[in-house]
Amino acid sequence: MISVNENISIDEQEIEEDFVLASGPGGQKVNKVATAVQLRFHVVKSPSLPEAVKNRLLKLAHNRITKDGVLIINARSHRTQEQNRREARERLAALIAKATVVGKPRIRTRPGRAAKERRLEDKQKRANLKKSRKHIPKNEH
């Protein structure tokens, strides 16, 4: 079980992990041992997450989610499978924890009277500046 918070825990069976060859740390055995972890978590089909959290997670990690609703996390910064596995699971838990936070709704506001007046004054100054640059030829008769 991966514990996200006191209300949400993810079962191990919901997570699929593949080990692949990793670039980076590893020394001479870097091309022999598959130490990088590719963690897959099916967000849409997960029974552990409430619908609201699923929707926020889909929006939050939209660039890491496939069309089928599978979240993919790659961890390859450590030399061992176990450390990469731990990091991938921690990143999944952190991402889900971030999705549990409900954002404060934005309250639409209007610009004040002084702001409108400043904007109009700036527009008038700009118009006068451009008008002063204009070359007006004298009529020669």
N, CA, C and O atoms as a GROMACS GRO file, in nm:
protein
  564
    1MET      N    1   0.083  -0.119   0.000
    1MET     CA    2   0.000   0.000   0.000
    1MET      C    3   0.087   0.125   0.000
    1MET      O    4   0.183   0.137   0.077
    2ILE      N    5   0.052   0.217  -0.088
    2ILE     CA    6   0.118   0.347  -0.090
    2ILE      C    7   0.022   0.446  -0.026
    2ILE      O    8  -0.088   0.468  -0.077
    3SER      N    9   0.063   0.503   0.084
    3SER     CA   10  -0.023   0.595   0.156
    3SER      C   11   0.002   0.738   0.107
    3SER      O   12   0.114   0.788   0.114
    4VAL      N   13  -0.105   0.801   0.058
    4VAL     CA   14  -0.095   0.938   0.010
    4VAL      C   15  -0.126   1.035   0.123
    4VAL      O   16  -0.050   1.128   0.150
    5ASN      N   17  -0.238   1.014   0.188
    5ASN     CA   18  -0.275   1.088   0.308
    5ASN      C   19  -0.363   0.998   0.393
    5ASN      O   20  -0.375   0.879   0.362
    6GLU      N   21  -0.425   1.050   0.497
    6GLU     CA   22  -0.504   0.964   0.586
    6GLU      C   23  -0.629   0.907   0.519
    6GLU      O   24  -0.683   0.806   0.565
    7ASN      N   25  -0.675   0.968   0.410
    7ASN     CA   26  -0.795   0.921   0.342
    7ASN      C   27  -0.767   0.836   0.220
    7ASN      O   28  -0.849   0.751   0.183
    8ILE      N   29  -0.653   0.856   0.156
    8ILE     CA   30  -0.626   0.790   0.028
    8ILE      C   31  -0.503   0.700   0.038
    8ILE      O   32  -0.395   0.744   0.079
    9SER      N   33  -0.521   0.575   0.000
    9SER     CA   34  -0.411   0.480  -0.012
    9SER      C   35  -0.428   0.406  -0.144
    9SER      O   36  -0.540   0.376  -0.185
   10ILE      N   37  -0.316   0.378  -0.208
   10ILE     CA   38  -0.320   0.311  -0.338
   10ILE      C   39  -0.268   0.170  -0.320
   10ILE      O   40  -0.162   0.148  -0.262
   11ASP      N   41  -0.343   0.075  -0.372
   11ASP     CA   42  -0.305  -0.066  -0.364
   11ASP      C   43  -0.191  -0.094  -0.461
   11ASP      O   44  -0.183  -0.034  -0.568
   12GLU      N   45  -0.103  -0.186  -0.422
   12GLU     CA   46   0.011  -0.223  -0.505
   12GLU      C   47  -0.032  -0.278  -0.642
   12GLU      O   48   0.040  -0.262  -0.740
   13GLN      N   49  -0.147  -0.342  -0.648
   13GLN     CA   50  -0.194  -0.404  -0.772
   13GLN      C   51  -0.238  -0.302  -0.875
   13GLN      O   52  -0.252  -0.335  -0.993
   14GLU      N   53  -0.261  -0.178  -0.833
   14GLU     CA   54  -0.299  -0.072  -0.927
   14GLU      C   55  -0.180  -0.014  -1.000
   14GLU      O   56  -0.195   0.059  -1.098
   15ILE      N   57  -0.060  -0.047  -0.953
   15ILE     CA   58   0.063   0.008  -1.010
   15ILE      C   59   0.134  -0.100  -1.092
   15ILE      O   60   0.146  -0.215  -1.051
   16GLU      N   61   0.180  -0.058  -1.208
   16GLU     CA   62   0.259  -0.147  -1.294
   16GLU      C   63   0.397  -0.084  -1.310
   16GLU      O   64   0.408   0.033  -1.345
   17GLU      N   65   0.501  -0.163  -1.284
   17GLU     CA   66   0.638  -0.112  -1.294
   17GLU      C   67   0.717  -0.194  -1.396
   17GLU      O   68   0.715  -0.317  -1.395
   18ASP      N   69   0.787  -0.122  -1.484
   18ASP     CA   70   0.876  -0.185  -1.580
   18ASP      C   71   1.015  -0.129  -1.556
   18ASP      O   72   1.032  -0.010  -1.527
   19PHE      N   73   1.116  -0.216  -1.568
   19PHE     CA   74   1.254  -0.172  -1.552
   19PHE      C   75   1.319  -0.167  -1.688
   19PHE      O   76   1.314  -0.264  -1.764
   20VAL      N   77   1.380  -0.054  -1.719
   20VAL     CA   78   1.441  -0.034  -1.851
   20VAL      C   79   1.584   0.017  -1.834
   20VAL      O   80   1.623   0.060  -1.725
   21LEU      N   81   1.662   0.011  -1.941
   21LEU     CA   82   1.798   0.062  -1.938
   21LEU      C   83   1.794   0.214  -1.920
   21LEU      O   84   1.711   0.283  -1.979
   22ALA      N   85   1.886   0.263  -1.839
   22ALA     CA   86   1.886   0.405  -1.809
   22ALA      C   87   2.017   0.468  -1.850
   22ALA      O   88   2.123   0.407  -1.839
   23SER      N   89   2.010   0.591  -1.898
   23SER     CA   90   2.131   0.668  -1.918
   23SER      C   91   2.164   0.732  -1.785
   23SER      O   92   2.080   0.736  -1.695
   24GLY      N   93   2.284   0.781  -1.771
   24GLY     CA   94   2.319   0.847  -1.646
   24GLY      C   95   2.404   0.760  -1.556
   24GLY      O   96   2.485   0.682  -1.606
   25PRO      N   97   2.388   0.770  -1.421
   25PRO     CA   98   2.476   0.701  -1.329
   25PRO      C   99   2.469   0.550  -1.347
   25PRO      O  100   2.364   0.495  -1.378
   26GLY      N  101   2.581   0.484  -1.326
   26GLY     CA  102   2.584   0.339  -1.335
   26GLY      C  103   2.720   0.285  -1.369
   26GLY      O  104   2.745   0.166  -1.352
   27GLY      N  105   2.808   0.370  -1.416
   27GLY     CA  106   2.944   0.327  -1.444
   27GLY      C  107   2.952   0.228  -1.558
   27GLY      O  108   2.886   0.245  -1.660
   28GLN      N  109   3.033   0.124  -1.541
   28GLN     CA  110   3.056   0.027  -1.648
   28GLN      C  111   2.934  -0.058  -1.679
   28GLN      O  112   2.921  -0.111  -1.789
   29LYS      N  113   2.844  -0.072  -1.583
   29LYS     CA  114   2.729  -0.161  -1.602
   29LYS      C  115   2.606  -0.088  -1.653
   29LYS      O  116   2.496  -0.143  -1.653
   30VAL      N  117   2.623   0.037  -1.697
   30VAL     CA  118   2.508   0.118  -1.735
   30VAL      C  119   2.429   0.056  -1.850
   30VAL      O  120   2.307   0.073  -1.856
   31ASN      N  121   2.494  -0.014  -1.942
   31ASN     CA  122   2.423  -0.074  -2.055
   31ASN      C  123   2.387  -0.220  -2.032
   31ASN      O  124   2.339  -0.286  -2.124
   32LYS      N  125   2.411  -0.271  -1.912
   32LYS     CA  126   2.384  -0.412  -1.884
   32LYS      C  127   2.267  -0.432  -1.789
   32LYS      O  128   2.196  -0.533  -1.798
   33VAL      N  129   2.247  -0.339  -1.700
   33VAL     CA  130   2.148  -0.356  -1.594
   33VAL      C  131   2.034  -0.256  -1.614
   33VAL      O  132   2.058  -0.136  -1.631
   34ALA      N  133   1.911  -0.305  -1.611
   34ALA     CA  134   1.794  -0.219  -1.627
   34ALA      C  135   1.759  -0.159  -1.490
   34ALA      O  136   1.689  -0.222  -1.411
   35THR      N  137   1.807  -0.038  -1.463
   35THR     CA  138   1.783   0.023  -1.333
   35THR      C  139   1.673   0.128  -1.335
   35THR      O  140   1.615   0.158  -1.230
   36ALA      N  141   1.643   0.184  -1.449
   36ALA     CA  142   1.539   0.288  -1.454
   36ALA      C  143   1.402   0.224  -1.438
   36ALA      O  144   1.378   0.112  -1.482
   37VAL      N  145   1.313   0.297  -1.374
   37VAL     CA  146   1.178   0.247  -1.349
   37VAL      C  147   1.078   0.332  -1.428
   37VAL      O  148   1.085   0.455  -1.430
   38GLN      N  149   0.986   0.262  -1.494
   38GLN     CA  150   0.874   0.329  -1.560
   38GLN      C  151   0.748   0.282  -1.488
   38GLN      O  152   0.703   0.169  -1.506
   39LEU      N  153   0.693   0.371  -1.406
   39LEU     CA  154   0.576   0.339  -1.327
   39LEU      C  155   0.451   0.381  -1.404
   39LEU      O  156   0.443   0.492  -1.457
   40ARG      N  157   0.353   0.291  -1.409
   40ARG     CA  158   0.225   0.320  -1.476
   40ARG      C  159   0.111   0.305  -1.375
   40ARG      O  160   0.102   0.207  -1.302
   41PHE      N  161   0.025   0.407  -1.374
   41PHE     CA  162  -0.090   0.408  -1.282
   41PHE      C  163  -0.212   0.450  -1.362
   41PHE      O  164  -0.216   0.560  -1.418
   42HIS      N  165  -0.313   0.363  -1.367
   42HIS     CA  166  -0.433   0.393  -1.445
   42HIS      C  167  -0.526   0.480  -1.361
   42HIS      O  168  -0.597   0.432  -1.273
   43VAL      N  169  -0.522   0.609  -1.389
   43VAL     CA  170  -0.595   0.708  -1.310
   43VAL      C  171  -0.746   0.689  -1.324
   43VAL      O  172  -0.818   0.690  -1.225
   44VAL      N  173  -0.793   0.672  -1.446
   44VAL     CA  174  -0.937   0.666  -1.473
   44VAL      C  175  -1.002   0.543  -1.408
   44VAL      O  176  -1.113   0.552  -1.358
   45LYS      N  177  -0.934   0.430  -1.410
   45LYS     CA  178  -0.991   0.306  -1.357
   45LYS      C  179  -0.959   0.280  -1.210
   45LYS      O  180  -0.999   0.176  -1.156
   46SER      N  181  -0.890   0.369  -1.145
   46SER     CA  182  -0.848   0.347  -1.007
   46SER      C  183  -0.966   0.356  -0.910
   46SER      O  184  -1.036   0.457  -0.906
   47PRO      N  185  -0.989   0.249  -0.832
   47PRO     CA  186  -1.097   0.254  -0.732
   47PRO      C  187  -1.054   0.330  -0.605
   47PRO      O  188  -1.139   0.362  -0.521
   48SER      N  189  -0.926   0.357  -0.590
   48SER     CA  190  -0.875   0.421  -0.469
   48SER      C  191  -0.897   0.572  -0.466
   48SER      O  192  -0.896   0.633  -0.359
   49LEU      N  193  -0.916   0.632  -0.583
   49LEU     CA  194  -0.926   0.778  -0.589
   49LEU      C  195  -1.071   0.823  -0.607
   49LEU      O  196  -1.144   0.765  -0.686
   50PRO      N  197  -1.113   0.926  -0.534
   50PRO     CA  198  -1.244   0.986  -0.558
   50PRO      C  199  -1.247   1.056  -0.695
   50PRO      O  200  -1.142   1.093  -0.748
   51GLU      N  201  -1.364   1.073  -0.750
   51GLU     CA  202  -1.378   1.132  -0.885
   51GLU      C  203  -1.318   1.273  -0.893
   51GLU      O  204  -1.254   1.307  -0.992
   52ALA      N  205  -1.338   1.352  -0.789
   52ALA     CA  206  -1.285   1.490  -0.791
   52ALA      C  207  -1.133   1.489  -0.799
   52ALA      O  208  -1.073   1.568  -0.871
   53VAL      N  209  -1.070   1.399  -0.724
   53VAL     CA  210  -0.923   1.390  -0.725
   53VAL      C  211  -0.876   1.338  -0.861
   53VAL      O  212  -0.774   1.385  -0.912
   54LYS      N  213  -0.947   1.244  -0.919
   54LYS     CA  214  -0.912   1.193  -1.052
   54LYS      C  215  -0.912   1.306  -1.154
   54LYS      O  216  -0.818   1.319  -1.233
   55ASN      N  217  -1.017   1.387  -1.153
   55ASN     CA  218  -1.028   1.497  -1.249
   55ASN      C  219  -0.916   1.599  -1.231
   55ASN      O  220  -0.858   1.645  -1.329
   56ARG      N  221  -0.886   1.635  -1.105
   56ARG     CA  222  -0.778   1.730  -1.081
   56ARG      C  223  -0.643   1.671  -1.121
   56ARG      O  224  -0.557   1.743  -1.172
   57LEU      N  225  -0.623   1.540  -1.098
   57LEU     CA  226  -0.498   1.475  -1.135
   57LEU      C  227  -0.482   1.470  -1.287
   57LEU      O  228  -0.372   1.488  -1.338
   58LEU      N  229  -0.591   1.446  -1.358
   58LEU     CA  230  -0.584   1.446  -1.505
   58LEU      C  231  -0.545   1.583  -1.559
   58LEU      O  232  -0.471   1.592  -1.657
   59LYS      N  233  -0.594   1.690  -1.496
   59LYS     CA  234  -0.559   1.825  -1.539
   59LYS      C  235  -0.416   1.860  -1.498
   59LYS      O  236  -0.342   1.923  -1.574
   60LEU      N  237  -0.378   1.819  -1.376
   60LEU     CA  238  -0.248   1.854  -1.321
   60LEU      C  239  -0.133   1.789  -1.398
   60LEU      O  240  -0.032   1.853  -1.425
   61ALA      N  241  -0.150   1.662  -1.435
   61ALA     CA  242  -0.042   1.588  -1.501
   61ALA      C  243  -0.079   1.553  -1.644
   61ALA      O  244  -0.048   1.444  -1.692
   62HIS      N  245  -0.146   1.644  -1.714
   62HIS     CA  246  -0.196   1.615  -1.848
   62HIS      C  247  -0.088   1.576  -1.947
   62HIS      O  248  -0.114   1.499  -2.040
   63ASN      N  249   0.035   1.626  -1.930
   63ASN     CA  250   0.142   1.594  -2.025
   63ASN      C  251   0.206   1.458  -1.997
   63ASN      O  252   0.283   1.409  -2.079
   64ARG      N  253   0.175   1.396  -1.882
   64ARG     CA  254   0.229   1.263  -1.850
   64ARG      C  255   0.123   1.155  -1.856
   64ARG      O  256   0.149   1.040  -1.818
   65ILE      N  257   0.004   1.188  -1.903
   65ILE     CA  258  -0.105   1.092  -1.908
   65ILE      C  259  -0.136   1.057  -2.052
   65ILE      O  260  -0.146   1.145  -2.138
   66THR      N  261  -0.153   0.926  -2.078
   66THR     CA  262  -0.184   0.880  -2.213
   66THR      C  263  -0.332   0.903  -2.243
   66THR      O  264  -0.408   0.944  -2.156
   67LYS      N  265  -0.371   0.874  -2.366
   67LYS     CA  266  -0.512   0.890  -2.406
   67LYS      C  267  -0.603   0.796  -2.328
   67LYS      O  268  -0.721   0.825  -2.309
   68ASP      N  269  -0.548   0.683  -2.283
   68ASP     CA  270  -0.626   0.585  -2.208
   68ASP      C  271  -0.642   0.623  -2.061
   68ASP      O  272  -0.715   0.556  -1.988
   69GLY      N  273  -0.575   0.729  -2.017
   69GLY     CA  274  -0.583   0.771  -1.879
   69GLY      C  275  -0.479   0.707  -1.789
   69GLY      O  276  -0.500   0.695  -1.669
   70VAL      N  277  -0.367   0.666  -1.847
   70VAL     CA  278  -0.259   0.603  -1.770
   70VAL      C  279  -0.150   0.707  -1.743
   70VAL      O  280  -0.095   0.767  -1.835
   71LEU      N  281  -0.119   0.726  -1.616
   71LEU     CA  282  -0.013   0.818  -1.574
   71LEU      C  283   0.119   0.743  -1.580
   71LEU      O  284   0.131   0.634  -1.524
   72ILE      N  285   0.219   0.801  -1.646
   72ILE     CA  286   0.351   0.739  -1.659
   72ILE      C  287   0.454   0.827  -1.588
   72ILE      O  288   0.466   0.946  -1.616
   73ILE      N  289   0.527   0.765  -1.495
   73ILE     CA  290   0.634   0.834  -1.423
   73ILE      C  291   0.763   0.758  -1.448
   73ILE      O  292   0.771   0.638  -1.423
   74ASN      N  293   0.866   0.829  -1.498
   74ASN     CA  294   0.997   0.770  -1.521
   74ASN      C  295   1.092   0.816  -1.412
   74ASN      O  296   1.101   0.935  -1.383
   75ALA      N  297   1.164   0.720  -1.352
   75ALA     CA  298   1.264   0.752  -1.250
   75ALA      C  299   1.394   0.684  -1.289
   75ALA      O  300   1.398   0.561  -1.303
   76ARG      N  301   1.498   0.763  -1.308
   76ARG     CA  302   1.625   0.706  -1.353
   76ARG      C  303   1.746   0.777  -1.293
   76ARG      O  304   1.857   0.763  -1.345
   77SER      N  305   1.729   0.850  -1.186
   77SER     CA  306   1.839   0.930  -1.134
   77SER      C  307   1.932   0.852  -1.041
   77SER      O  308   2.042   0.900  -1.012
   78HIS      N  309   1.892   0.735  -0.993
   78HIS     CA  310   1.975   0.657  -0.901
   78HIS      C  311   2.038   0.537  -0.972
   78HIS      O  312   2.000   0.502  -1.083
   79ARG      N  313   2.134   0.474  -0.905
   79ARG     CA  314   2.205   0.360  -0.963
   79ARG      C  315   2.136   0.227  -0.942
   79ARG      O  316   2.166   0.130  -1.012
   80THR      N  317   2.043   0.220  -0.848
   80THR     CA  318   1.978   0.091  -0.820
   80THR      C  319   1.830   0.096  -0.852
   80THR      O  320   1.766   0.202  -0.851
   81GLN      N  321   1.777  -0.022  -0.882
   81GLN     CA  322   1.634  -0.033  -0.911
   81GLN      C  323   1.551   0.009  -0.791
   81GLN      O  324   1.451   0.080  -0.805
   82GLU      N  325   1.594  -0.034  -0.673
   82GLU     CA  326   1.515  -0.007  -0.552
   82GLU      C  327   1.504   0.143  -0.524
   82GLU      O  328   1.397   0.191  -0.488
   83GLN      N  329   1.614   0.215  -0.540
   83GLN     CA  330   1.609   0.360  -0.516
   83GLN      C  331   1.521   0.429  -0.620
   83GLN      O  332   1.444   0.519  -0.586
   84ASN      N  333   1.531   0.388  -0.747
   84ASN     CA  334   1.448   0.446  -0.852
   84ASN      C  335   1.301   0.411  -0.829
   84ASN      O  336   1.212   0.493  -0.853
   85ARG      N  337   1.276   0.290  -0.784
   85ARG     CA  338   1.139   0.246  -0.754
   85ARG      C  339   1.080   0.331  -0.643
   85ARG      O  340   0.965   0.376  -0.652
   86ARG      N  341   1.158   0.352  -0.538
   86ARG     CA  342   1.112   0.433  -0.425
   86ARG      C  343   1.084   0.576  -0.470
   86ARG      O  344   0.983   0.635  -0.431
   87GLU      N  345   1.173   0.631  -0.553
   87GLU     CA  346   1.154   0.768  -0.601
   87GLU      C  347   1.028   0.780  -0.686
   87GLU      O  348   0.953   0.877  -0.673
   88ALA      N  349   1.004   0.682  -0.775
   88ALA     CA  350   0.885   0.686  -0.861
   88ALA      C  351   0.758   0.681  -0.777
   88ALA      O  352   0.662   0.753  -0.805
   89ARG      N  353   0.757   0.596  -0.675
   89ARG     CA  354   0.639   0.586  -0.588
   89ARG      C  355   0.618   0.714  -0.507
   89ARG      O  356   0.504   0.758  -0.488
   90GLU      N  357   0.727   0.773  -0.461
   90GLU     CA  358   0.716   0.900  -0.387
   90GLU      C  359   0.662   1.010  -0.476
   90GLU      O  360   0.580   1.091  -0.433
   91ARG      N  361   0.708   1.014  -0.601
   91ARG     CA  362   0.659   1.116  -0.694
   91ARG      C  363   0.511   1.095  -0.726
   91ARG      O  364   0.437   1.192  -0.740
   92LEU      N  365   0.469   0.969  -0.738
   92LEU     CA  366   0.326   0.940  -0.759
   92LEU      C  367   0.244   0.988  -0.641
   92LEU      O  368   0.142   1.054  -0.658
   93ALA      N  369   0.289   0.955  -0.520
   93ALA     CA  370   0.216   0.996  -0.399
   93ALA      C  371   0.211   1.148  -0.387
   93ALA      O  372   0.108   1.203  -0.348
   94ALA      N  373   0.321   1.215  -0.421
   94ALA     CA  374   0.324   1.362  -0.413
   94ALA      C  375   0.229   1.424  -0.515
   94ALA      O  376   0.161   1.522  -0.487
   95LEU      N  377   0.224   1.365  -0.634
   95LEU     CA  378   0.136   1.416  -0.739
   95LEU      C  379  -0.011   1.399  -0.700
   95LEU      O  380  -0.092   1.490  -0.721
   96ILE      N  381  -0.044   1.284  -0.643
   96ILE     CA  382  -0.182   1.260  -0.599
   96ILE      C  383  -0.216   1.351  -0.481
   96ILE      O  384  -0.327   1.404  -0.473
   97ALA      N  385  -0.121   1.369  -0.391
   97ALA     CA  386  -0.144   1.460  -0.276
   97ALA      C  387  -0.170   1.602  -0.324
   97ALA      O  388  -0.254   1.672  -0.269
   98LYS      N  389  -0.097   1.644  -0.428
   98LYS     CA  390  -0.118   1.777  -0.483
   98LYS      C  391  -0.257   1.788  -0.548
   98LYS      O  392  -0.318   1.895  -0.546
   99ALA      N  393  -0.305   1.677  -0.604
   99ALA     CA  394  -0.437   1.678  -0.668
   99ALA      C  395  -0.551   1.676  -0.566
   99ALA      O  396  -0.664   1.707  -0.600
  100THR      N  397  -0.522   1.640  -0.442
  100THR     CA  398  -0.627   1.639  -0.340
  100THR      C  399  -0.660   1.779  -0.290
  100THR      O  400  -0.767   1.801  -0.233
  101VAL      N  401  -0.569   1.874  -0.312
  101VAL     CA  402  -0.590   2.011  -0.266
  101VAL      C  403  -0.687   2.082  -0.361
  101VAL      O  404  -0.663   2.090  -0.482
  102VAL      N  405  -0.794   2.131  -0.306
  102VAL     CA  406  -0.894   2.202  -0.386
  102VAL      C  407  -0.851   2.348  -0.396
  102VAL      O  408  -0.829   2.416  -0.296
  103GLY      N  409  -0.840   2.396  -0.520
  103GLY     CA  410  -0.798   2.534  -0.543
  103GLY      C  411  -0.908   2.632  -0.508
  103GLY      O  412  -1.027   2.601  -0.515
  104LYS      N  413  -0.866   2.751  -0.468
  104LYS     CA  414  -0.961   2.857  -0.435
  104LYS      C  415  -1.017   2.913  -0.565
  104LYS      O  416  -0.940   2.947  -0.655
  105PRO      N  417  -1.149   2.925  -0.577
  105PRO     CA  418  -1.205   2.978  -0.703
  105PRO      C  419  -1.171   3.125  -0.720
  105PRO      O  420  -1.168   3.201  -0.624
  106ARG      N  421  -1.146   3.162  -0.843
  106ARG     CA  422  -1.112   3.301  -0.874
  106ARG      C  423  -1.238   3.387  -0.872
  106ARG      O  424  -1.341   3.350  -0.928
  107ILE      N  425  -1.227   3.500  -0.807
  107ILE     CA  426  -1.339   3.594  -0.802
  107ILE      C  427  -1.313   3.700  -0.908
  107ILE      O  428  -1.212   3.770  -0.904
  108ARG      N  429  -1.404   3.710  -1.004
  108ARG     CA  430  -1.387   3.808  -1.111
  108ARG      C  431  -1.406   3.948  -1.056
  108ARG      O  432  -1.501   3.975  -0.983
  109THR      N  433  -1.315   4.037  -1.092
  109THR     CA  434  -1.324   4.176  -1.046
  109THR      C  435  -1.318   4.268  -1.167
  109THR      O  436  -1.273   4.229  -1.275
  110ARG      N  437  -1.365   4.390  -1.147
  110ARG     CA  438  -1.360   4.490  -1.254
  110ARG      C  439  -1.255   4.593  -1.219
  110ARG      O  440  -1.227   4.618  -1.101
  111PRO      N  441  -1.196   4.654  -1.322
  111PRO     CA  442  -1.101   4.760  -1.290
  111PRO      C  443  -1.174   4.880  -1.230
  111PRO      O  444  -1.287   4.911  -1.265
  112GLY      N  445  -1.105   4.946  -1.137
  112GLY     CA  446  -1.164   5.062  -1.070
  112GLY      C  447  -1.168   5.184  -1.161
  112GLY      O  448  -1.112   5.183  -1.270
  113ARG      N  449  -1.236   5.290  -1.115
  113ARG     CA  450  -1.251   5.412  -1.194
  113ARG      C  451  -1.116   5.478  -1.219
  113ARG      O  452  -1.090   5.526  -1.329
  114ALA      N  453  -1.029   5.481  -1.117
  114ALA     CA  454  -0.898   5.545  -1.132
  114ALA      C  455  -0.814   5.470  -1.236
  114ALA      O  456  -0.743   5.532  -1.315
  115ALA      N  457  -0.822   5.336  -1.236
  115ALA     CA  458  -0.746   5.256  -1.334
  115ALA      C  459  -0.794   5.283  -1.475
  115ALA      O  460  -0.714   5.291  -1.568
  116LYS      N  461  -0.925   5.298  -1.492
  116LYS     CA  462  -0.980   5.329  -1.625
  116LYS      C  463  -0.931   5.466  -1.672
  116LYS      O  464  -0.894   5.484  -1.788
  117GLU      N  465  -0.932   5.564  -1.580
  117GLU     CA  466  -0.888   5.698  -1.615
  117GLU      C  467  -0.739   5.700  -1.652
  117GLU      O  468  -0.700   5.766  -1.748
  118ARG      N  469  -0.656   5.627  -1.575
  118ARG     CA  470  -0.512   5.618  -1.607
  118ARG      C  471  -0.491   5.557  -1.744
  118ARG      O  472  -0.405   5.602  -1.820
  119ARG      N  473  -0.567   5.454  -1.777
  119ARG     CA  474  -0.554   5.389  -1.907
  119ARG      C  475  -0.590   5.487  -2.020
  119ARG      O  476  -0.520   5.493  -2.121
  120LEU      N  477  -0.698   5.562  -2.002
  120LEU     CA  478  -0.738   5.658  -2.105
  120LEU      C  479  -0.637   5.772  -2.119
  120LEU      O  480  -0.612   5.820  -2.229
  121GLU      N  481  -0.580   5.816  -2.006
  121GLU     CA  482  -0.478   5.921  -2.011
  121GLU      C  483  -0.354   5.871  -2.085
  121GLU      O  484  -0.296   5.944  -2.166
  122ASP      N  485  -0.313   5.748  -2.057
  122ASP     CA  486  -0.196   5.691  -2.125
  122ASP      C  487  -0.222   5.678  -2.274
  122ASP      O  488  -0.133   5.704  -2.356
  123LYS      N  489  -0.344   5.640  -2.310
  123LYS     CA  490  -0.377   5.629  -2.452
  123LYS      C  491  -0.370   5.766  -2.520
  123LYS      O  492  -0.322   5.778  -2.632
  124GLN      N  493  -0.417   5.868  -2.450
  124GLN     CA  494  -0.417   6.003  -2.507
  124GLN      C  495  -0.274   6.055  -2.522
  124GLN      O  496  -0.242   6.119  -2.622
  125LYS      N  497  -0.188   6.028  -2.423
  125LYS     CA  498  -0.047   6.068  -2.432
  125LYS      C  499   0.020   6.000  -2.550
  125LYS      O  500   0.095   6.063  -2.625
  126ARG      N  501  -0.007   5.872  -2.567
  126ARG     CA  502   0.054   5.795  -2.676
  126ARG      C  503   0.006   5.849  -2.812
  126ARG      O  504   0.085   5.862  -2.906
  127ALA      N  505  -0.124   5.881  -2.820
  127ALA     CA  506  -0.178   5.935  -2.944
  127ALA      C  507  -0.115   6.070  -2.976
  127ALA      O  508  -0.082   6.097  -3.092
  128ASN      N  509  -0.098   6.156  -2.876
  128ASN     CA  510  -0.035   6.287  -2.897
  128ASN      C  511   0.110   6.272  -2.940
  128ASN      O  512   0.158   6.346  -3.026
  129LEU      N  513   0.183   6.176  -2.879
  129LEU     CA  514   0.321   6.152  -2.917
  129LEU      C  515   0.331   6.111  -3.064
  129LEU      O  516   0.415   6.162  -3.138
  130LYS      N  517   0.244   6.021  -3.106
  130LYS     CA  518   0.247   5.976  -3.245
  130LYS      C  519   0.206   6.090  -3.339
  130LYS      O  520   0.260   6.103  -3.449
  131LYS      N  521   0.110   6.171  -3.295
  131LYS     CA  522   0.066   6.283  -3.378
  131LYS      C  523   0.179   6.385  -3.396
  131LYS      O  524   0.193   6.445  -3.502
  132SER      N  525   0.261   6.404  -3.291
  132SER     CA  526   0.370   6.501  -3.299
  132SER      C  527   0.482   6.454  -3.393
  132SER      O  528   0.558   6.537  -3.442
  133ARG      N  529   0.493   6.327  -3.418
  133ARG     CA  530   0.594   6.274  -3.508
  133ARG      C  531   0.555   6.290  -3.655
  133ARG      O  532   0.640   6.283  -3.744
  134LYS      N  533   0.428   6.312  -3.680
  134LYS     CA  534   0.376   6.319  -3.816
  134LYS      C  535   0.427   6.445  -3.885
  134LYS      O  536   0.420   6.555  -3.830
  135HIS      N  537   0.477   6.427  -4.005
  135HIS     CA  538   0.526   6.541  -4.083
  135HIS      C  539   0.413   6.595  -4.170
  135HIS      O  540   0.358   6.524  -4.254
  136ILE      N  541   0.378   6.723  -4.148
  136ILE     CA  542   0.272   6.784  -4.227
  136ILE      C  543   0.337   6.880  -4.328
  136ILE      O  544   0.394   6.981  -4.288
  137PRO      N  545   0.327   6.848  -4.457
  137PRO     CA  546   0.389   6.938  -4.557
  137PRO      C  547   0.313   7.069  -4.569
  137PRO      O  548   0.191   7.072  -4.555
  138LYS      N  549   0.386   7.179  -4.596
  138LYS     CA  550   0.323   7.309  -4.613
  138LYS      C  551   0.272   7.318  -4.757
  138LYS      O  552   0.335   7.268  -4.851
  139ASN      N  553   0.158   7.382  -4.771
  139ASN     CA  554   0.100   7.398  -4.904
  139ASN      C  555   0.178   7.507  -4.978
  139ASN      O  556   0.190   7.620  -4.931
  140GLU      N  557   0.228   7.471  -5.092
  140GLU     CA  558   0.299   7.569  -5.173
  140GLU      C  559   0.214   7.601  -5.293
  140GLU      O  560   0.181   7.512  -5.372
  141HIS      N  561   0.176   7.729  -5.310
  141HIS     CA  562   0.094   7.771  -5.423
  141HIS      C  563   0.166   7.865  -5.508
  141HIS      O  564   0.113   7.912  -5.608
   0.00000   0.00000   0.00000
